[in-house]
Amino acid sequence: MRALSDLPHWLTHPLGGVRTLRGPVPWPAVLRGALGVGPAVAVGVATGNTPAGVTAGLGAMFAHINDRPATRRTRTVRIGLPALAGSLGLFIGASFATLGLGPWIALALATVGLVSGALSAVGPVCSNAGVQLMVLAVVGAGMPLPEPPPVRAGMLLVGAAWVIVMASLLPLVHRFRPAAAPGPDERGAVAAVYDALGDLMTVVGTEGAQAARRRLTSAYDTAYEALYAHRIPWQRPDEEERRLRDRLAVAGGLSEAVLTLLWENEPLPARVARTPAQLARSVRTGLPPGRLPAPVPGTAGSIAVHRAVLLAARVFDGEPAPPVGAVGPGHRQRLRRMTGPAGREYAARVALCVGVATVLARSLPGDHWYWLPATATFLVKPDMGPLVSRALSRAFGTAVGVAVFGVLATLLGPMTGLPGLWPVAVASVCAAAIPVSVRHFALQTAVLTPLLLSLVYLGGDTDPGYTRLRDTLLACVVVLAAGALPGLGGPRAQVSVRLSLAVRATRDHLDRVLTAEAPYAERLRLRREAYRALADARRAVEVASAEHPPFGRDLAAWAPVVSALEEIVDAATACGVRLDQGAPYPDAELAARLRAGLSDLADAVATRRPPTDLVLPAGAAVTDCATLADVTAGLRRARRLASR
């Protein structure tokens, strides 16, 4: 054990993720998995349309992978958008196969990789869509099936639609109502925000305050995603959803007040710290919250908490709250992410890996060459963990999956007497295990490998399992080699893009705070965007710190920069509260210097260069708003760390 602990983090990272396997089993999702892939394939086999059943099974399998804990409204987009991209990819790949491109198929698939990589830079759902677009384009080009391309694309959508229908119908059964499901619904997500607020109120003035503030940010992200993100365009919020949005807006004002207390380092009485728990209980049950304790007005933070509690009492009594609106990138921001440095570099990496893997696969013996480039597409995806970690997990999981499939084929094949029965049974069992397997990349690979081998076996691919293990190992080599090349969207690019977005969001929030007569709702929205961007940057730095040398060691040094930016947002939030209560606005020249300093830092991080010299006043010289001394100190610290 001691020898294992002495190994570098980039080698032990896969083992560190084993603790994520703990937790309750999501039985509703397991039931959907059992009723998804297997029945879809069984219908095709029973009706004599096995290839169509295999394609529908693929659609259901990808839908189960994307069937994460979510609300009923957001689940449709989380599953449906990647399914649409996958059907387009399958259509494109199958069309390539009918054209007989020969060796030019590698260039054609690399072109699809450019689109897939750029699309993946937009966000998590688009990342899943980009992967399905690429993987299914490879499968369509390399897996010979008799159906024409439009029929294959349609059957893939049928499989995904079947999973969406089940996700909508099963909660109607009493045993599987959303309230009993492990995933958060809209009501539970908003209540979780108040729970996190209560935790933060309890630890104000202690060492655990910053960790509690980050948990509050995570709860906010989940709630805003449940109520605002991934919406079908024609959906309009009903009365219940509007009420929850009002209560989430109230939580925003209360959190701003608590963050001011955090800056003041002033703990609250225990009776006041229990107020968010009452509001959380009211959100969950629909009952009135009762009498809400509020602090005695004294400091700026306690005055803000007092006002926020009074507003909460009115809103929970039925009064509309000030609108805040959605938090997240708009259409223009999404387009900039696709065409910006992150999108371009990652697109080049995907195209290179897929192109090289396709050339390598087609040079090997055998007609079914799609496994190698499809595996490379999964491996190159950066949000699945550090590069070496996901390569080791993929290789180990594939080896286990191939061994399991080989044992099952040996035992079940002669026993069933029906060649199509045992692969359907294996696919059903593996699909049921998908909701648990997504907790670790190696386990997910070990579950998906026999499932995929069952499907391709029914599709006519009876190559020995060890050839799939060989292809997986070759894909690992291709992606690891590409990871060593500069300028192709590696870990440095991931960190610089996320951190640059966080600095710009911090600047926008500070700019709105220092703008006289700025709309209060706009300030709350920008504060939420700043904390959300900082949380994304912190996650990117944590993942990058486990990358292989020299990336991990160098990129771990950005963690203090994220902490400094969090301090700036905390101080700017307290500054806004103090300005609301009559504090004088700072000197215009000071405000301009702070904004210019953050803008230059964002540009420096994005272009990976040291920030330029900028004279900032000493903390003692900041007299207009006391919190700006902390903003200035945090900016000076962030610039000093970034210049190393």
N, C-alpha and C positions, 0 to 999 in steps of 0.2 A: 504493500500500500504506500509505503514511504517512497519507493522508487517511482510509483505512478505520480505521486504528488510533486516529484522533482521535474517531471516532464513539462515542457512549455505549454502555455494555455492553448495555443493553436492546435496542438495535438490532442489534448484532453477535452476539448470543447464538446465533441459528440457525447462523451460520457456525462458531462455536466448537465446535458439536457434530459437525462433519464428521469430526473425528479419531476418533469412535466407530465409523466405518465400517471401520476397520482390524481385522484379526483373522482367525482361521481361519474357513473356511466350515463351518457345521454340516451336513455332508452327510446324516446320517440324517434331520434335520428337513426338509431340502430334498426328500429322497425322499418323506417323508410328505406334503409339500405337493403334489408332483407327482401322487401317487396319491390325493389327497383330494378336492379340489373337482371336478377334471375328470371322473374316473370317476363321481362321484355325479350330476353333471349329465348326463353322456353316457348313463347308464342311463335317466334320465327321458326324454331326447330319443329314444332308440332304441325305447322301449316306447310312445311316444305320450303320455307323461305329463310333458311339459316343465315345467308349473308345479310339479309335485311335485319334479322334479329341481332346479329353481331354488331351492326352499325348502331341500332337503337340501344344496345347494351353499352356501347362506348359513350353515347350521349348521356345515358343514365349514370355511368361511372363518373364522368367529369362533373355532372350535376351534384352528385354526392360529395365529391371533393370540395365543391364550393358551398355546400349546404352547412355553413357554420351557424352558430347561435345568432339569431337575428329576429327581427319582427316579421310578421307576415307580409307587410308591405315591402320592406327592403329585401326580403329573401327573393322575391320575384326578379328584381334587378340584379342581385348578386349572382343568381343562377342563369337568368335569361340572357343578359348581355354577353357573358363569355360563351354561352351556347350559340348565340347568333354568330359571334366571331368564329367559333369552331366550325359551324356549318359552312361558313364562307371559305374557311381554310380547306375543309374537306372537298368542297366543290372545286377550288382552285387546284389542289393537288391531284384530284382525280382527272381533271381536265389536262393537266400536264402529262399524266400517264397516257391518255388517249392520243396525245399529239406525237408521242414517240420521240422525245427530245434527245434521248441517248445521253451522252456525257454532259450535255448542256442543262440537264435537270438540276445539277448542282448550282449553276448560276441562277436558274429560275427560283429555286428554293432560297438561295441567299438573298434574292431580291425581296421575297416575302419576309425574310428575317429582318430586313431593314424596317419594314412597316411594323412588324411585331415588336421589335425593340423600342422604336419610338413611341408606340402606343403604350408599352409597359411603363414608361416614365411618368404617365399621367397620375396614377394612383393605384391602390390595391385592386379594385375591381377591374380596371383597365389592364393591370398587370396580368390578372388571370385570363382576361380576354386575349391579350397578346400571346400568352403561352399556348392557349387552345388554338388560336389561329395558326401558329407555327407547327405545333405538334400534329394537328390533324391534316395540315397541308402535306407534311412528310408521310403520314399514314396513308392519305389518299393517293399519293404518288407511288408509294412502294408496296401497298397491300392490294394485290389484285382481287377484285370482287366483280361479279357480273353486272351489277346494277349501273345504270348511267349516272354521271355526276349529280344531276339534280335530285334523283331519287335517293342517293346516298346522303346528300345534305339534308333532305327532308326527314329521313329516318333518324338521323342524329338529333334533330329537333324534336322528334316524337319522343325519343328516350328522355331528353331533358324535360319536356313538357309533362311527362308522366310523373317525374319526381316533384315538379312544382305543384301539380294537382294533388298528389299525396300530402305534400306539406300544408296545403290549404284545407284538405278534408279531414285528416286525422285529428287535428285539434278539436273538431266538432264532437268527437267521442269523449265522453266524460273523463276517461282515464288519461287522456292526452290533451287536456286543455292547456292553453299557453301559461296559465298561472302556475301549473305544476311542472312546466318544462324548465330545464336548467338554463336555457338562454334567456337574455333579458327581453321583455316586451317593452312597449313605450312607457307604461306606467312604472314598471320596475326600474327602468333606466333613469327616469326622473327622480324616483325615490332614492336611488343609489347616490345621486348627486347630493341630496340632503344628508344622507348617511355620512358621506365623505366630508361635508361641511361640518357636521357635528364632531367628527374625529379631529379635524383641523382646529376647531374651537377648543377642544379639550387639551391639545398639546401646544397651543400658543405659548411662547416663552420657554420652550424646552428644546432639546436637541432633535427631537423627532418632527419638528414643525415642517422642515423642507420636504421630508419624505411624505408627510401627510398632504402637503400642497400638491405634490406630483400625483398622488392617488386621486386627489380632487380633479386635477386636469384630465386624468384617464377617465374618470366617471363622466365628466363633461363631454369628452369626445364621444363616448358611447351614447350619451343621451342626445346630443346634437345629430349624430348619425341616424339614430332611431327616428327622430322627428323631422329631420330636414333632408338628409342625404339619400341618394339612390331612390329617388321618387319617380314613378311613372308620370310623364308630363301632364296627362289629363286628370290625374288624381287631385282632388281638392280635400283639404283637411275637414273632418267632421267636427261636431261640437266638442266631443271628448278630446280630440287631438288639439283643438284650439285652446282648450282649458289647460292641457298639459304644457303647451308652449308658453302660456302665460305664467305658469308656475315655474317653468325653467328660467324664464326671464327674471322672475323675482329672485331665484337662486343666484343669478348673475350679480344683481345688486348686493345681495348679502355676502357673496364671496369677495367682492371688491372691498366691502367694509372689513371683513375678517383679514384680508391681506394687508389692510392698513394697520390693524392690530398686530399683525405679524411683523411689520416694519417697526412699529413702536415697541415691540417686545412686551406687550401688556396682556397678561392672561385675563380671562373672563371668569366671573363666578360660575360655579358648577350649575346653578339653576339656569343661567342664561345659555350655557353650553349645551343644555338639553333641548333647547328650542328647535334646532333642525331635526332632532329625532321625532318630535311631535309633528312637524310638517311632513316628514317622510311617512309616518304612519297614516296621516291624512291622505297623502297621495295614493298609497296602496289600498286603503280601505274605502275611500270616498267619503269618510265621515269628517265632520268639522275638527280642526286641530285643537280647539279649546283655547284657553287663555295662554298667550305666548309671553313668557318673561323676556324683558328687554333690559339692557344695562342702564345705569344712571349716566346721563350725558356728562362727559368730562373731557377726555382727549378727543382728537379728531376721529380716531377709530371707533371709540365708544359712541360718539354722536352718530356716525355713519351706521353702526349696527342698530342703534335705536330707531333710526329712520327706516332702515331696511326691514326690521321686524314689523313696524307699523304698516309698511306697504304690503308685506306678506299677509298680514291679517286682513287687509282690504281685498287683496286679490283672491285669497282662499275663501273669502266671503262672496265672491262672484264678480268683483270689479275687474275690468280688463287691465292688463299690465302694459307698460310701454313696450312696443314691438322692438325686437332685437334683430330678427332675421337669421338667415342661415350663416354658418361659419364654414368656409371651405373655398376652394378655387372656383372661379367662374369659367365661362367658356374661353375667354381670352387667355386666362392663366393656364388652362389646360393645353391650349394650342402652343403657348410659349414653352411649356415643359416638353412637348413633343419635338419642337423644332430647336430648342435650346441645347446647350452643351451636353446635359445629361441624356436627353433623347438621342442626340446624334452619336455620342460615344457608345451608349449601350446598344443602339441599332447596329453600329459597326461590329461590336463584339458578337452579337447574335448572328449576324450575317456571316462573319468569319468562321465561327464554330460550326454552324450548320453546313456551310459550303465545304469546309475541310472534312467534316464528318461524313458528308454524303459521298465525296470523292473516295474517301477511305473505305466506306462501306461497300460501294459498288465495285471496288477492286478485290474484295474478298469473295470466296466461293459462296454460292447460294443466291436464290432469287429474291428472298425476303430481306431487303437491306435496310428497311426503315427504322429498325430498333436503335441503331447507333446514332443517327442524327436526331431522332426524337429524344433519346436520353440526353444528348448534349444540350438540347433546348431546355430541358428541366434543370440540368446542372448549372447552366449559365445564369439562372434566375437569382439575383442577389438577395432578395428578401427571404430566401430559404436558409440563410445563415452564412457564416464565413465559408470561403471557397474550399479549403482543405477539409473542413468539417463536413460539408455537404457531399464532397467527393467520397470521403471515407464511409459516410452513412449510406450513400447510394450503393457503393460496392458491397458493403456488408449486407444491406437489406436485399439486394438482388441475389447474392449467394444463398441467403436463407430462403428466399422465395422460390428460387429455382430448385433447391433441394426439396422443399415441401411439395412443390408441384410434381417433381419426379416420383416421390414416394406415393403421393395420391394417385398418380397415373398408373403406377405399378400395382397398387392395391385395388383401386376401384375399377380400372379399365376392364379386366377379365370378369369381375364380379357382376357388373350391371348388365352386360349383354347388349346394351344399347349404347353405341359409341357417342351419342349426343347427350346422354343423360348425366354422366358424371361431371363433364365440364360445366354444365349448367348448375349443378349442385355446388361445385367449388366456387363458381362465380357468385352465387347467392351468399354463401358463408363469408367470403372475403368482402363483398360489398357491405354486409352487415357490420363488419369490423372497421370500415373506413372512418366513421365518426370518432372512434377511439384512436385510430392509428395516426390521425393528423396531428397528434400532440408531439410526435417526434419523427424527423425525416427518415431515419433508418427503419422505424416500425412501419411508417406509411409505405416505404418502398417494399418491405417484406410482405405487406398485405396486397399491394397493387400488382406485384410481379406475378403470383399465381393467378390472379384475376385476369390480367392481360394475357397470360399464356393460355388460359382457358378459352378466351375469346378468339385469339388468333388460331388456336387449334381447331376450333369450329369453323374458322374462316379458311382452313386449308393449309395453314402454316404448321407443319409437323416437324420442324427442325429441332434437333436435340436442345435441351435447355442450356447446356454448357455454351452453345454458341451465343446465347443471349447474355450470359455472364462475360464472355469474351468481348462482345460489343459494348457492354457497360464499362468494362475496364478501359477499352480504347477511348470511349467517350470521356471518361475521367481524365485520361492523358491529354486529349485535345483541349478540354476546358482549362485544365491546370496550365498547360502551355500558353494558352491565350491570356490567362490571368497574369502572366509575367510580362506581357507586352504593355508599354505605356500608352496612354491616350485612347484607351478603348473602354471607358466607363468602368474602371476598376474601383476598388474600395476608396481610393483618394477622391475620385469623382463623386461617389455616393455621399461622402462626408461633406465635401465642399459645396455641393448643391444644396443639401439639407441645411447646412449651417448658414449658407448665404441667404436662403429663404427665411431662416429664423432671425438673422440680423435685420433684414428688411422689414419683417413683421414687427420687430421691436422698435425700429425707427418710426414706422407708421403709427404705432400706438403712442409713442412719446410725442410725435408731431400733433396728434389729435388732442392729447392732454394739454399741450402748451398753446393750443389755439383757443382764443377766447370765443365764447358763445358756440362752441362745437356741440353738436347733438349728443346728448348723454347716451342714447342707444348705440350710436356709432362708436363711441368710446368703448362701451362694453363689448361690442362685436370685435373691435380691433384687439382688445386685450385678450379675448378668447383665441383669436387667430395667432397672437404672439405666443401664448402658452402652448397652443397646439403645435405650432412650428418648432418650438423649443423641445417639446416632447419627441417629435420626429427626429430632430437633430441628435438628441441624447441617445435614442435607440440606434441611430446610424453609427454613432461613435462607439457604443457598446459592442455592436456587431463587428465593426472594423477593428476593434482592439483585440479580437480573437483571430484576426487574419494572420497568415504566415509572414515571417520576416521578409523585408523590413517594414511592411505595411502596418502590422499590428502595433509594434512599438511606437512608430511615429504618429499614427492616428489616435492612439490613446491619449496623446498629449492635448488633444482638442477638448477633452472633458472639462477642464477648468474654464475654458472659454464659454462653454454652455452654461456653467454655473454662474459666471460673471454676468452673462446676458439675463439669466433668471433674476439675479439681484437687481439688474436695471429695470426689468418689468415690474418687480415688486415695488421698488422705490417710485417708479413712475405712476403706478396705481395709487400709492399713498399720496403722491403729489396731486393727482387729480381730485382726490377726496378733499384734501386741504384747500385746494383752489375753489371747490364748490362751496366751502364753508367760509369764504371771504379772504383767504390769503392772497397777497398781491401776486400778479403774474410776473415771471422772471424777465430779466432784461432780454430784449429781442436778439442782441448780439450773442448772448450766452446760448439761447435756444438754437440759433442758427449754427453755432459751433458744434453743439451736441448732435444735431441732425446731420451735419456734414461729416462729423466723425463716424457716425454709424453707417452712413452711405459709403464712405471710403472703406470702412472695414468690410462691408458686404461685398464691394467690388474686389477687394484684396483676397477675400476667401474664395470668391467665385473664380478668379483668375489664378489662384494659388501663388500669390506674391505677398511680400510683407506690406502692411499698410504704410502710407506715406506719413511723414511727420506732420503733426497738427498740434498747435499749442492749445491746451485746455487749461482753464483756470483752476487754481488750487481749490480744494474743498472749502477752505475758510473764506474764500472770496465769493462763494455762492450764498447770497443773503436773501434772495427773493422768496425762495421756497426751499425749506430746509432739506427736503428729500432729494433735491437736485444735487446736493453734495454727494449723496450716495450714487446717483446716476453718473455723475462725473467720475467718481472713483471706480465704479464698475466698468465704465467705458475705457478708462485709462488702463485698468488691469487687463481687460480683454484685448486691447491693442498690443499691450506688452507681450502677452502670451502668444498672440497670433504672429508676432514678428520673429519668434524664435525659429 
